Amino acid sequence: MSFVQNFSITQSTDVTSFTITDTSTGSDSNITNRQIFLQKSDGTYLVPTGTSTNYIPFPLTSSYILLSKILNVDYCLNITVNWLDINGNVLYTKNGLYLFTGNSELFYYTLTTQQAANPNKVDDVDWYSNKLQLRTEIDSANSAVNYSDQANAQAALNRAYYMISNQNIFF
C-alpha cells in the first residue's frame, strides 16, 4: 500500500499546548524520521525553548507529539510535517494553516464569568462594547483562516492580545 501523508492538530485544555498526530496511511520503508515546522505569519519559526533549529524533531517512535507550553500567545501557524529518509531528504511533505485561539477564548470566558458575577457590567457601555470587540477579533481570525489568509488572521489575534494585555484600559 502506498504512503499517503497526513496529520491532525488538537489544542489541549492547557491553551499553551497542542498535539500533532501523524494520521498517515500506508507505508514506505524509506521513511526514517519526521520534522515539524511551525511558521509564524512574519516568516519566523516557533520552536520550544532551547531548540537550536527552526524545526522540531518528530521521531517515528510515536504517532503523536505533544508540544507543551509553546503557545504563550495565540497564533495562526503554517504547520508543515516532513517525512524524511535516512539521509535527511524529504520524501513527503504536508502543510496547513492552523489557528490557535485558546488564550483569547479563555480570557473571553473570564469576562463572561465576571459578567455573571456582576450583571451590572452590561450597563457599562465601554466594557460591553470592548467585550464584543474582543469576540469580533477572535471571529475575524477564524474567518481569515477559512480563506487561507495567515497575515490577517494573525493581525486579528494581535489586536485581541493587545486588548488582553491592556485589560485595565478595556475591562
C-alpha positions in Angstrom: 0.0 0.0 0.0 1.4 3.4 -0.9 2.1 6.0 1.7 -0.3 9.0 2.0 0.9 11.7 4.3 -1.4 13.4 6.7 -1.6 14.8 10.2 -4.1 16.4 12.6 -3.8 19.1 15.3 -5.6 19.1 18.7 -5.2 22.0 21.1 -5.1 20.9 24.7 -7.2 22.1 27.5 -3.9 23.7 28.5 -4.1 26.6 26.0 -0.3 26.8 25.8 0.0 23.3 24.4 -1.2 21.2 21.4 -0.7 17.8 19.9 0.3 16.8 16.4 -0.8 13.3 15.4 0.5 11.5 12.3 -2.6 10.2 10.6 -0.9 9.0 7.5 -2.0 5.8 5.9 0.1 3.1 4.1 3.8 2.7 4.5 7.1 3.5 3.0 10.2 1.6 4.4 12.4 4.5 3.3 10.9 6.8 6.0 13.2 7.0 9.0 12.3 10.3 10.6 9.9 13.3 10.7 10.2 17.0 11.4 7.7 19.8 12.1 7.9 23.4 11.1 5.7 26.0 12.8 5.9 29.1 10.7 4.5 32.3 12.0 3.0 35.0 9.8 6.2 37.0 9.9 8.1 34.1 8.3 9.9 33.2 11.5 9.5 29.8 13.2 8.1 28.9 16.6 10.1 26.3 18.4 10.3 25.1 22.1 12.7 27.0 24.3 16.2 25.6 23.9 15.7 24.3 20.3 18.6 25.3 18.1 16.9 24.6 14.7 13.9 26.1 13.0 12.1 22.7 13.2 11.0 20.3 15.8 12.1 16.6 15.6 9.2 14.2 15.4 10.7 10.7 15.9 8.9 7.7 14.4 8.7 6.1 17.9 5.3 7.6 18.4 2.4 8.6 16.2 1.9 11.9 18.1 3.9 14.6 19.8 2.8 17.0 22.5 4.2 20.5 22.1 3.9 21.7 25.6 4.0 25.3 26.8 4.8 26.6 23.3 1.8 28.9 22.8 2.5 31.9 25.0 0.1 33.9 22.9 -2.4 32.9 20.2 -1.0 32.2 16.7 -2.1 31.4 13.2 0.6 28.9 12.1 1.5 27.4 8.8 2.4 23.9 10.1 4.5 21.6 7.9 5.4 18.0 8.6 8.1 16.4 6.6 8.8 12.6 6.3 12.5 12.0 5.8 14.8 9.2 4.6 18.0 8.1 6.4 20.0 10.9 4.7 17.5 13.6 5.8 16.0 14.0 2.4 12.3 15.0 2.3 10.3 12.1 0.9 6.8 13.5 1.7 5.5 16.8 3.0 2.1 18.1 4.1 1.2 21.5 5.4 -1.8 23.5 6.5 -2.8 26.7 8.2 -3.9 26.2 11.9 -5.4 28.7 14.2 -4.8 28.6 18.0 -7.2 30.9 19.9 -7.2 29.2 23.3 -5.6 32.1 25.2 -8.1 34.6 23.8 -11.1 32.3 24.3 -10.0 31.6 27.9 -9.8 35.4 28.6 -13.2 35.9 26.9 -14.7 33.3 29.2 -13.3 35.1 32.2 -15.2 38.1 31.1 -18.3 36.1 30.9 -17.8 34.8 34.5 -17.2 38.4 35.6 -20.4 39.4 33.9 -22.3 36.6 35.6 -20.9 37.7 39.0 -21.7 41.3 38.3 -24.7 41.7 35.9 -24.4 45.4 36.0 -21.3 45.1 33.8 -23.6 45.3 30.8 -24.6 48.8 31.9 -21.1 49.9 31.3 -21.2 50.6 27.6 -17.5 50.6 27.1 -17.0 47.3 28.9 -19.7 45.6 26.9 -18.6 47.0 23.6 -15.0 46.1 24.3 -16.1 42.5 25.1 -17.9 42.5 21.8 -14.8 43.9 20.0 -12.7 41.0 21.5 -15.2 38.5 20.3 -15.1 40.1 16.8 -11.3 39.8 16.7 -11.4 36.1 17.6 -14.1 35.6 14.9 -12.1 37.6 12.4 -9.1 35.4 12.9 -11.3 32.3 12.2 -12.8 33.9 9.1 -9.3 34.8 7.7 -8.1 31.2 8.2 -11.1 30.0 6.2 -9.7 32.0 3.3 -6.0 30.9 3.9 -5.1 34.4 5.0 -2.5 33.9 7.7 -1.5 37.6 7.8 -5.0 38.9 8.6 -5.7 36.0 11.0 -2.6 36.9 13.0 -3.3 40.6 12.8 -6.8 39.9 14.4 -5.1 37.8 17.1 -2.6 40.5 17.8 -5.4 43.0 18.2 -7.1 40.6 20.7 -3.8 40.2 22.5 -3.4 43.9 22.8 -6.8 44.1 24.5 -6.0 41.3 26.8 -2.6 42.8 27.7 -4.2 46.1 28.4 -7.3 44.8 30.2 -7.1 47.6 32.8 -7.9 50.0 29.9 -10.6 47.9 28.2 -12.2 46.0 31.1 
